Amino acid sequence: MNPARLLLVIPCYNEEAILYRTYAKLNTYYNGIKEQGLIAGDSRICFVNDGSRDKTWSIIEDICSKDSNIIGVGLSRNFGHQSAIMAGLEQHVDDYDCFITIDADLQDDINAITAMIEKHRDGAMVVYGVRSDRSSDTWFKRFTAEGFYVLMQKMGVPVVFNHADFRLMDRRVLKELGNFREINMFLRGIVPLIGFKNEKVFYSRLEREVGETKYPLSKMLLFAWNGITSFSTFPMRLVLYFGFVNFFIAMLIVVYILFSYLIGHTVPGWTSTMLPLTFFSGFNMMALGLIGEYIGKIYEEVKGRPRYIIEKIVNE
């Protein structure tokens, strides 16, 4: 079997502090697996600049000018991590046999790529990079991250536990992925939906060498919320369940009021008036906000705006 042509896609956002180091490590590793015959000699690496505000794009252009095996894709503005990944993948879907996505900070162990390629050669169409442990995380980070995966699975979202966006996809899978046209992309849930034979490669996540994480707690919570609302209607179903609970509580309050009236204890009280009013009005506002979130997503999808806009490609 001839070695596969592999494209490594790396989304970048404000990565000037680490990008040269990332290129050096990947280039050395890539040349090594080419010499071993694991991948074809015309396999390449693609850096996608997601509207960075620092010198990330200048560094990508500089790397491309010195190495013709590096492709630089510059988006017109910041479209988000998932859209940047799709830009790099869809732009080259017909040019390579398989594709691997990995973050620029290289906390995902690049040595796991070898095992991914071997599993693909053995017939796997999708290979997920899965963290074997979270010993490098703080207790809070580990608790919230694992809780995120458990919550997603409980709500019916088909995520792979402890898998982020480090994965290999065959070209056939990527073409099927192109049929998913939603604006709010959540690849961790969409890729498992596609099906095909899949395998897992386990690795230990490394410490970030330089720079800061691009996913602080606020962004992680927003990312989790986007994944839940993009894939599951369970939160809206919860509104219905709470509605039944509220109705039951309201009936109990009605019985209490009627009983008090019959026995003559009908002295009006501020507490008994305000507590039910506050509870029901607060919950109604939450319910309206949740429904509004789903309507907002429908609004974004109906407009059909592009997920990304490519401004420039270097070494295409």
N, C-alpha and C positions, 0 to 999 in steps of 0.2 A: 504494500500500500504506500502510495506517495505521501510524503509529509504534508500536512495541511497548511494552507496559507492562513496565518493568524494575524488579526488586528487587535492590538491592545488599546482600549479607549480609556482616557484619563480625564475626567472633568476637573477643571481648575477654577478656583475662585479665591483671589487674593493669596496666591501661593508663592510670592516672590522669594520668601525666605528659604524655601526648601526645593524649589523647582530644579535648579541645577543639580542638586544632590540626587533628586528623584531620577532625573535623566541619566546621570552617570551610573546609578545602580541598575536601572532597567536596561540600559544599553549594554552593559557588561553581561547581565544575565541573558538578554536576548541573543547576543552573539554566541554565548555558550550553548544554548539549546539549539541554535541553528547548526553549529558545528557537530552536535550530537545527532543531528538528523531528526529531531523531534518536530521541528516546524520547517516550512519551506524557506528558502533563502530570501524570497521577496516579501516575507512577513514584515509588518511595519508597526510603528507606534503612533498613536494619534492623541495629541493634547487638545482639549476643547476649552477655550477660554470663555467662561460664563459671565461676561461683562465685568471683569475684575476692575477695581478702582486703583490698584497699585501697578507695578511694572510687570505683572504676569505675562501680558501679551507681548511686550517687548522682549522678554526672556524667551518666550516660545519662538518668536520670529528669529531671534539670534541663534537658537538651537537648530532651527530648520535651515538656516543659511549655512551652517557648518555640517549638517548631517541630512542628506537627501532621503534617508529612511524614516525621517520624522515628519509627520503631517501636523500642521497647525490649523485648527478651525476656530475662528473668532466669531462669537455671536454679537449681535448689534447692541445688546444690553443684557442685564442679568435676568435670565428666565427661570433659574432654579436648577438644582442639582439633577433632578430626574430628566428635565428637558435637555440639559447639556449632554447627558448620556445618550439620549435618543438622537440628538443631532449628530454625534460622532458615529453612532451605529447606522442610522438610516442613510447617511451620506455615502456609505461604503458597502451597503448590503450586497451588491452584486460583484464586489471585487475580491472578497475573501471567503474562505471556507468556514471559519469559526471566529468568534469574537469573545474577548474577555474584557470586563470592566473592572477597574480598580481605582481607589481614591489616590490623590496625589501625595498624601502624607505618608503613604507606604506603611501604615500601621498593619495593613493586611499583608501577611508574609508572601513575598513574591515567589518563594521556593515552592509554594503550593501550586503554582502554575504548571509545573512539570507533571504532577499527579493529575491535574485537570486535563491536560493534553492526552495523557495515557488513557484516561477513562473515556475521553471523546473518541480516541482511536479504537477503543474496544466497543464502541457503539452507543455511548451515552450522548444524547442530544443536548442536554442541559446538565451542567455540573455546578453545584452550589458550594461556595466556600463557606464553611460553618466554623464558628469559633469553638474550640474544644473546651475552653474555660474562660473565665473573666477575672483571673487573678490580678491582672494589671489595672482593673477598674477600682474606683472607690466603692465603699459599701453602698452609698446612695445611688451611684451610677449603675451598679450591678442590680440593685433591687428594682429601680425604675425600668431598666432595659428589659430584664426578664419578665417583669410585670406587664410591659408593653406587649411582648409576644404572647403571653398567656391570655391577656385581654383580647387581642386580635383573634386568636384561635377560638376563644369562647364565643365571639361574635360572628363566627363563620367566615372570617377572612383567611384564605389558604396560605398563610405565611410559613416559611421554614424557620424553625426555632433557632435563634442566634445566627441567622444569616442576614447580611445587609445587602450591599450591591456588588460584592465580589463574586462574580459568576462567569462561567463560560456558556455561550450559546452557539449552536450550530446555525448555519445560514438559513436552513429551512425554518427553524424556530423564530429567527429574527424576522423573516418574511411574514410569518403568521402574527408576530407581535405588531407588525405594521398595520394590521387590520383593526387594532384597538385604537380608536381615534379620539378617545376622551382627552380633554385638556388637563384635567387633574390626574396626572400620571402617578401611580404608586406601583413601581415595578416589582417590589417584593411580593405583592399580591397578584399582579397580572401574570408574571412569568409562570408561576405554578398552575394558573388556570389554563395555560396553553396545552399542557400535557406533554406527551412524548416521554421516552425513556430518560430518566434522570438519575444522577448519582450525587454523592456528597464527598467533599474533601475536608478533613478537619485540620485546623491549624491553630497556633497560639498567636493572639494579636500582640503586636509589638507596641512599645511606648512611642509616642510622637517625639521625633528628634528635635525639631525646631518649630516655631510658629505656634499659633493658637487654633483650637478646634473651631470649625465653622458651624458646629451644631451645639450651641449652649442649650441650657435647659428649656428656655422659651421656644427655641426653634424645634427642639425635639418634641415638645408637647404639641406644637402646631403641626409637625410632620405626622405625629401619631393621630391627631384629630382628623387630618386630611385623609389618612389611610382608612380610618374607621368609617368616615362619612362617604368615602368614595366606593366602599365595598360592601357596607352593611346597612340595612335599614333597622337594625336592632335598637339603636337609640330612639327612633320614632316609635317602635313597638313598646319601648319602656314608657313612653308618654301615655299610651293606651292603658298599660298596666297601672300606672299611677293614677290615671283617670278613674279606673275601677276602685282603687283604694280610696281615693278622695270621695267618690260617690258613697262608698260604704261608711266612711267617717261622717259624711254629711247626713246620712240617714240616722246614724247614732245621735248626732247633734239634734236632729228634728225630734227624735223620740224623747231625748232629754228635755227639750224645750216644752213639748206637749205634756210630759209628765210633771214638769215644774208648774205649768199653768194649771193643771188639774188639782194639784195639792196646794195651790195658792202661793208658791214661792216664785213670784214673777218680778222680783225687784231687779231692775236693769243694772247691769254691771259693765264697766268699761273693759275689763279683762276678757270676759266671755264674748264680748263683741269684737274686740280687736284681734285676738289670737286666731280665730277661724278666718277672719278677713285677710290678715297678713299672710297666713299659710296658703290659702287658695289663690290670692292675687299673685303672690310670689311664684307659685308653681305655674300659674297660667303664663306669666311672663317668660319663664324658662321654656315652657312648651312652645310658645310663639317664637322664641329665639332659635330653638332647635329646628322647627319647621322652616324658619327663614334661612337657616344654614343650607338646608337641602334645596330650597327654592333658588338660593344664590348659586349653587352648583349647577342647577338646571339652566339658569340664566347664562352662566359662562359657557356651558356646553352648546347651547342653542346658537350662540353667536358664532361659534365655529372658528374662532381666531386661531392662527398658527401657534403651535407649541413653542416654536423658536424661529428666529430669523438669522441666517448666516450672513455676516458682513464680509468676511474674507477667508479664503483658504490658501494656505501656503504649502508648497510641495505636493499638490494634488496629482 
